[in-house]
Amino acid sequence: MVHFSFSAALALSLLVAAQARNVARSPSYAFLPASDLHRRTTGQTVAFACYGGGGDCECPIDKNNDSGALINVYPGYQCAYPNGACTWDDKTGALQNTAQTNCPSTAACSTTGGCSCPKDNLGDSGVLINQFSGYQCAYPGGACTWDYGGELQNTAQTNCPTNAKCVQSGSDS
């Protein structure tokens, strides 16, 4: 009986210590309430799904009066290849994920035909998996996605302002 109580107490202590460690390491830990979310300050980095950084958009207050966190910035288009996906700026054609060695350094979209996937540096054909220029913010009531003109893309999400043009820190646009 003493052995079982000691084992149970040890297991409980380890669980509490692990939870405390995770809370200390990550402000977005699952047990934190939404009221503990904080707005990013200028200069903080954010992980981008398709973009290497820069050109951050400020998240507007949503219809529930909640602040949002920038979770994605989409600068152009993306193609999938057997040896890795490539992301290019849809206006300049500049490669965004330059560490991906199978990707051509430039691949501009056609002004008449739109974006299509070129052969990669290994001669493989690609499949267009994403073409979008805009940004996305996460809110307690759900994520909102706008194009760079500010038009809401996921209109069924009721907490999202219908027009929210990308505004960058220290900028008027």
C-alpha positions as CSV (number, residue, x, y, z in Angstrom):
1,M,0.0,0.0,0.0
2,V,2.8,2.4,0.8
3,H,4.5,1.6,-2.5
4,F,1.3,2.4,-4.4
5,S,0.8,5.7,-2.7
6,F,4.4,6.7,-3.2
7,S,4.2,5.8,-7.0
8,A,0.9,7.7,-7.3
9,A,2.4,10.7,-5.6
10,L,5.5,10.6,-7.8
11,A,3.4,10.3,-10.9
12,L,1.3,13.3,-9.8
13,S,4.4,15.3,-9.0
14,L,5.9,14.6,-12.4
15,L,2.7,15.6,-14.2
16,V,2.4,18.9,-12.3
17,A,6.1,19.6,-13.0
18,A,5.7,18.9,-16.7
19,Q,2.6,21.2,-16.9
20,A,4.4,24.0,-15.1
21,R,7.4,23.6,-17.4
22,N,5.2,23.8,-20.5
23,V,3.3,26.8,-19.2
24,A,6.7,28.6,-18.5
25,R,8.0,27.7,-22.0
26,S,4.9,28.5,-24.1
27,P,2.4,31.4,-23.6
28,S,0.0,29.6,-25.9
29,Y,-0.1,26.5,-23.8
30,A,-3.5,24.7,-24.1
31,F,-4.5,25.3,-20.5
32,L,-4.2,29.1,-20.7
33,P,-7.6,30.9,-21.1
34,A,-8.2,33.1,-24.1
35,S,-7.9,36.2,-21.8
36,D,-4.2,35.4,-21.5
37,L,-3.6,36.0,-25.2
38,H,-1.5,39.1,-25.8
39,R,-1.1,41.2,-28.9
40,R,2.3,40.8,-30.7
41,T,4.5,43.8,-30.3
42,T,6.5,45.3,-33.2
43,G,9.7,43.4,-33.8
44,Q,8.4,40.0,-32.6
45,T,8.8,37.3,-35.2
46,V,5.9,35.0,-36.3
47,A,6.1,31.7,-38.1
48,F,4.7,32.0,-41.6
49,A,3.2,29.1,-43.5
50,C,4.4,30.2,-46.9
51,Y,6.5,33.3,-46.3
52,G,9.9,34.0,-44.9
53,G,9.0,37.1,-43.0
54,G,8.7,40.9,-43.4
55,G,5.6,42.8,-44.5
56,D,3.6,41.9,-41.4
57,C,0.0,43.0,-41.3
58,E,-1.6,44.2,-38.1
59,C,-4.7,42.2,-37.1
60,P,-7.8,44.4,-36.7
61,I,-10.1,44.1,-33.7
62,D,-12.8,41.5,-34.7
63,K,-16.6,42.0,-34.4
64,N,-16.4,40.4,-30.9
65,N,-14.0,43.2,-29.9
66,D,-11.2,40.6,-29.6
67,S,-7.5,41.2,-30.6
68,G,-6.0,38.8,-33.1
69,A,-2.7,37.2,-33.8
70,L,-1.1,37.1,-37.3
71,I,-0.8,33.5,-38.3
72,N,-0.1,33.7,-42.1
73,V,1.0,36.1,-44.8
74,Y,0.5,34.8,-48.3
75,P,2.8,36.6,-50.9
76,G,2.0,34.7,-54.0
77,Y,1.7,31.2,-55.2
78,Q,3.0,27.7,-54.2
79,C,3.7,24.6,-56.2
80,A,4.3,21.0,-54.9
81,Y,7.1,18.9,-56.3
82,P,8.4,15.4,-55.4
83,N,11.4,17.0,-53.6
84,G,9.6,19.9,-51.9
85,A,7.2,22.8,-52.4
86,C,8.3,26.1,-53.9
87,T,6.8,29.5,-53.1
88,W,7.2,32.5,-55.4
89,D,6.0,36.1,-55.2
90,D,3.1,36.3,-57.7
91,K,4.1,39.8,-58.8
92,T,7.9,39.7,-59.1
93,G,8.4,35.9,-59.4
94,A,11.1,36.0,-56.7
95,L,11.5,32.7,-54.8
96,Q,10.4,33.0,-51.2
97,N,11.7,29.8,-49.7
98,T,15.3,30.1,-51.0
99,A,16.6,27.2,-48.9
100,Q,14.6,24.8,-51.0
101,T,17.2,23.8,-53.6
102,N,14.9,22.2,-56.2
103,C,13.2,25.6,-56.8
104,P,14.0,27.9,-59.7
105,S,15.0,31.3,-58.3
106,T,12.3,33.1,-60.3
107,A,9.0,32.1,-61.7
108,A,6.7,35.0,-62.4
109,C,3.0,34.6,-63.2
110,S,1.7,35.5,-66.6
111,T,-0.4,38.7,-66.7
112,T,-2.9,37.0,-69.0
113,G,-2.8,33.4,-68.0
114,G,-2.2,33.6,-64.2
115,C,0.2,31.5,-62.2
116,S,1.4,28.0,-63.3
117,C,4.1,25.7,-62.0
118,P,7.4,25.7,-64.0
119,K,9.6,22.6,-64.1
120,D,11.8,22.6,-60.9
121,N,15.6,22.5,-61.0
122,L,15.4,18.7,-61.1
123,G,13.2,18.7,-64.2
124,D,10.1,17.6,-62.2
125,S,6.6,18.9,-62.9
126,G,4.7,20.7,-60.1
127,V,1.1,21.0,-59.0
128,L,-0.3,24.4,-58.0
129,I,-1.4,24.1,-54.4
130,N,-1.9,27.7,-53.3
131,Q,-2.4,31.0,-55.0
132,F,-3.3,33.9,-52.8
133,S,-2.1,37.3,-51.7
134,G,-3.4,38.3,-48.4
135,Y,-3.2,37.6,-44.7
136,Q,-4.8,35.6,-41.9
137,C,-5.4,36.3,-38.2
138,A,-6.5,34.0,-35.4
139,Y,-9.1,35.1,-32.9
140,P,-10.9,33.3,-30.0
141,G,-14.0,33.2,-32.2
142,G,-12.2,31.8,-35.3
143,A,-9.6,32.8,-37.9
144,C,-10.2,35.5,-40.5
145,T,-8.6,35.6,-44.0
146,W,-8.4,38.8,-46.1
147,D,-6.9,39.5,-49.5
148,Y,-4.5,42.5,-49.7
149,G,-7.3,44.7,-50.8
150,G,-9.0,44.0,-47.5
151,E,-11.9,41.8,-48.7
152,L,-12.9,39.0,-46.3
153,Q,-12.3,35.6,-48.0
154,N,-14.0,33.3,-45.4
155,T,-17.4,35.2,-45.3
156,A,-19.1,32.5,-43.3
157,Q,-16.9,33.4,-40.3
158,T,-19.2,35.8,-38.4
159,N,-16.6,37.4,-36.1
160,C,-14.6,38.8,-39.0
161,P,-14.8,42.4,-40.2
162,T,-15.8,42.3,-43.9
163,N,-13.1,44.8,-44.9
164,A,-9.7,45.0,-43.3
165,K,-6.9,46.1,-45.6
166,C,-3.4,45.1,-44.5
167,V,-1.9,47.8,-42.3
168,Q,1.7,47.4,-41.5
169,S,3.3,48.7,-38.3
170,G,4.4,52.4,-38.7
171,S,2.6,52.6,-42.0
172,D,-0.5,54.3,-43.4
173,S,-1.3,51.4,-45.7
